Amino acid sequence: TDSKPEENKEKSEDETAE
């Protein structure tokens, strides 16, 4: 997931928010 830190961050934030 280091290749797409931007997408990974967005997905991580969304999952963390839930």
C-alpha positions, -999 to +999 in steps of 0.1 A: +000+000+000+031+022-002+026+026-039-006+046-034-003+064+000-029+090-011-056+064-018-046+043+012-048+073+034-083+082+021-095+047+026-079+044+061-095+077+072-129+065+059-126+032+078-113+049+109-142+074+109-167+045+109 
